[in-house]
């Protein structure tokens, strides 16, 4: 049997995240909303972590934050940005 190696790119990961967001928008909001999708994408593109750690981790973090803050048509803004915390 011939082994097929699939080369994924950051662009592929971004497309997958966009598709997942559209899919999740059609689902009801529940506890841990979207975390299965975050794990799926994280696992699927794990090899990118080695090659492009900064971009990989940034995309995963942003998608996870999007899921945590999604409220239907509106997305909650973060409670405190890092700038607000440093202002005191």
PyMOL commands that set and color helices and strands:
alter all, ss='L'
color gray80, all
select helices_A, chain A and resi 10-24+35-44+46-51+53-69+82-87
alter helices_A, ss='H'
color red, helices_A
select strands_A, chain A and resi 70-71+74-75
alter strands_A, ss='S'
color yellow, strands_A
deselect
rebuild
show_as cartoon
